[in-house]
Amino acid sequence: MSEANKVAIRVSGLGKMYRMYSKPSDVLMELLTRRKRHREHWAVKDVSFEVNRGEVVGVIGRNGAGKTTLLRIIAGTLDKTVGQVDVKGRVSAIMVLGTGFNMDLTGRENILLGGLCLGMTHEEVEGKAGEIIAFSGLKEFIDSPCKEYSSGMVARLAFSIAASVDPDILIVDEALSTGDMIFNAKSYARMREIARSGATVLFVTHSLQQIYDLCDKAILLERGSVVAMGEPRTVGYLYEQKVHEEMALLNEANIPSMQIASFEKDIARKAEVVSVSLFNQEGVPVAHLLDSESYKLSIKIRANQGVKSASIGFDIRTQTGVQIYGTSTAFCDNQKDVSLEKGNIYDCVFVLKPILNNGTYFISVAIAEFLSGFHSKEHYSLIQFVGDAITIEAKSSSVFPGLVNLKSAFFSLNLNDL
Ligand SMILES: Nc1ncnc2c1ncn2[C@@H]1O[C@H](COP(=O)(O)OP(=O)(O)OP(=O)(O)O)[C@@H](O)[C@H]1O
């Protein structure tokens, strides 16, 4: 396939501007007086990217970041203000819950309506109706009006219709967030299947887990612009770091003013991670964890400034981002208030006794500062988060399904009269 044919969606210099008026009469006044009475709000600003055929791409970002606006423009249901969007193939989009649904019609009637809107013929929809109803799991309700459905049920039907048309491009805007767990699992499997057939999937989610599990690429939007695009874990960690930082600022805003005054902003990091290493009992650096041994995790940090009440911690995640365990100097069993003196380098050591199943795992580390002191740890500021600082291979001497070995033993088998 030529490079040009590989691309399913090409977005360049895309922008969507809304005119914001402080009161409705300003619209008319602007027309009459020809004097500007609005301010411009760019919901999507100078966005450019490409998505290849067969790729599953997740779009993440805070509320109002522009995710829905971007997807709607690509799906062709919203006009752009500037830029170019090239989409190759049949697009099937599930936009904000049940858009396009007539809530007075029954589920069955909406299947027909939705199918026709997505470009299927009457016969095609009739032929697929059984499959759509079965996938939605709404057989008992299919002849009831949609207004009697819960929002999760509407989402299930919307997804089932859109996923049935064998689209070249499937666009899903958070429709799945209201579905139940079983339906979501089915939908994700279907999205994967659609991608495997060579189609492209573009979806919005607030779940980083979905990004790690499903996507080949992730796009992070912030105030209408792309701030990162690429490998899902890298983009996901950046997003996590940004959220942590914002939460820390919120916490900072909540603490008494004296402490706010002592908290310096816009400075280089107060402390930073210099190295992260794992050692066996003999003090030899290792990249493997055996479940029969214990290890030391060393996190070396440099204090660029004094930090009165710090916490240094780590977590272990699977390749798909599932957090298996995390702890810190402030939250482990023998928790400790750590203070750092400017200019010193510290080696923070944790002892580990892994009980992990075979596989690859990632250790991330972080340094934080308690703004309200060690004894009320709810206000903290993240100083540094290093995602996937080291990668380790775990080897288990037992065979078991799952991620961790809870070392359960067979106890007894007795006859029991009910
Ligand atoms: N019709 C509209 N008129 C004016 N502003 C709008 C309109 N639609 C969206 N916006 C603004 O555009 C920005 C992006 O909105 P959008 O719905 O795309 O964000 P989002 O990332 O999907 O948010 P969420 O996660 O909450 O669904 C927001 O600031 C929103 O207020």
The ligand as a Gaussian input file, in Angstrom:
#p B3LYP/6-31G(d) Opt

LIG

0 1
 N      -22.247000      25.139000      20.267000
 C      -21.281000      25.675000      20.987000
 N      -21.215000      27.001000      21.191000
 C      -20.227000      27.556000      21.893000
 N      -19.212000      26.861000      22.459000
 C      -19.238000      25.538000      22.306000
 C      -20.251000      24.860000      21.566000
 N      -19.977000      23.542000      21.576000
 C      -18.844000      23.392000      22.300000
 N      -18.400000      24.586000      22.725000
 C      -17.193000      24.837000      23.528000
 O      -16.095000      24.241000      22.852000
 C      -15.185000      23.698000      23.799000
 C      -14.934000      22.237000      23.468000
 O      -16.100000      21.493000      23.707000
 P      -16.177000      19.926000      23.486000
 O      -17.579000      19.481000      23.796000
 O      -15.622000      19.600000      22.147000
 O      -15.179000      19.407000      24.618000
 P      -14.910000      17.922000      25.090000
 O      -13.449000      17.765000      25.187000
 O      -15.658000      16.949000      24.252000
 O      -15.527000      17.945000      26.567000
 P      -16.190000      16.765000      27.458000
 O      -15.088000      15.876000      27.923000
 O      -16.804000      17.526000      28.599000
 O      -17.222000      16.068000      26.619000
 C      -15.791000      23.936000      25.171000
 O      -15.196000      25.086000      25.711000
 C      -17.253000      24.160000      24.887000
 O      -17.820000      25.001000      25.851000

